[in-house]
Amino acid sequence: MLIPEQDNIVELHYLKPKMNADLMQLAAVNRKHIQRATSATKINTATIGNVVQQFNLHVIARHVEDEAWPAPV
């Protein structure tokens, strides 16, 4: 999970353009490392969650063997 260090961000589009670009670059690097480390079938990236009113970006390794596959987690 990636959480930008910027107050009062609830949605991705609230981020300043540079912060948004930096976050997407960081997420891409994380996806590559997670893919290598887990041999995941698919890497999901999503802005899921409605409980916490703070923006967070999930990067999730998925495998065909996942209990929920291919449904969302």
Rosetta blueprint (number, residue, H / E / L):
1 M L
2 L E
3 I L
4 P L
5 E L
6 Q L
7 D L
8 N L
9 I L
10 V L
11 E L
12 L H
13 H H
14 Y H
15 L L
16 K L
17 P H
18 K H
19 M H
20 N H
21 A H
22 D H
23 L H
24 M H
25 Q H
26 L H
27 A H
28 A H
29 V H
30 N H
31 R H
32 K H
33 H H
34 I H
35 Q H
36 R H
37 A H
38 T H
39 S L
40 A L
41 T L
42 K E
43 I E
44 N E
45 T E
46 A E
47 T L
48 I L
49 G L
50 N L
51 V L
52 V L
53 Q L
54 Q L
55 F L
56 N L
57 L E
58 H E
59 V E
60 I E
61 A E
62 R E
63 H L
64 V L
65 E L
66 D L
67 E L
68 A L
69 W L
70 P L
71 A L
72 P L
73 V L
